[in-house]
Amino acid sequence: MNFESIIESLRYADNKLVMIDQTKLPAKLEYVSTDDYRVVVDSIKRLVIRGAPGIGIAGAYAVALVVIESLTLTSEKRQEFISHALREISSARPTAVNLSWAVERLRAVIESHPGEITLELAEKLKTEADSILREDKDMCRRIGEFGADLAPANPAILTHCNTGALATGGIGTALGVIYTLQVRGKSPKVYAGETRPLLQGSRLTVWELARAGVDVTLLVDGAAGALISSGMVNMVIVGADRIARNGDTANKIGTYPLAVVCKEHDISFYVAAPSTTFDDSIESGEEMPIEERSAEEVVQVMGASLAPPETKVFSPAFDITPGELITAFITDQGVHKRP
């Protein structure tokens, strides 16, 4: 394989954002194409586009779409419309810091051109969003290189959720490490947890890795402890949606127990994330907002009922892994121990 063969999750062309509809995978490879920021917001909420870096990039392009639409309004209404729309985009998913970070970066471009709500401004916003996408590709590449340098001679890696090209603008974070090992000829053996309740591990990670020719084995989430304790894996790599100053990390629900089991069995537990996922404004995981998903996602899978519809459900989208359980952070700026 080579990096050019890895699929792209989104692109922007002719004033439209084009995204893979990840809710349809692996059965169908379909795309959503839109020039309406509201569709982008809905796509972020419904996980049509997902992954902390991925939704940040989508949110950035959505801001450009907002300004284009605002030109259909009277000049008196434009600023109010833009302010409301940017709040709507930024709050589409609260836990991943990349989304609000990207929106604020685009907002700064708007504020640097007061009173200039024009097509030229929309083009400048599109150019800034292009920069975010390009930077993310480069960050993913460097994360892959730094992470691959850490791997043992015969890497056997457990990962959780989806952290590849489908979650970013590049080759991915944790999966970026795996892709880099594959390109280097190290032939990593990968184990992917299914990732309940929406099965991003089985539907997306297994599909993405198999498509790239990577040796991947699927396991139910409850089998991860048995796999780790058996000695069949020599490292665990996951992604992150937000990392606090003390190293506490929010990631897809089910990450925290993996870190606990790794600690018990002396297995390295790595978090791979770009520098944009580190939130210096908060001291610890206690300050992180944790998104609560709908009960329907737990009691149903792909339209099939798993429990009575009135069942009470506890469904946080993320859990917090304490920094002391994390061996190191693999970032675009190098490998860092917990602060």
Secondary structure, DSSP 8 states (H G I E B T S, - for coil): --GGGS--SEEEETTEEEEE-TTSTTT---EEEES-HHHHHHHHHTTSS-SHHHHHHHHHHHHHHHHHHHTTS-HHHHHHHHHHHHHHHHTSSSS-HHHHHHHHHHHHHHHTSTT--SHHHHHHHHHHHHHHHHHHHHHHHHHHHHHHHHS-SS-EEEE-S--SGGGSSSS-SHHHHHHHHHHTT---EEEEE--TTTTHIIIIIHHHHHHTT-EEEEE-GGGHHHHHHTT--SEEEE--SEE-TT--EEEETTHHHHHHHHHHHT-EEEEE--GGGB-TT-SSGGGS---B--THHHHEETTEESS-TT-----BSEEEE-GGG-SEEEETTEEE---
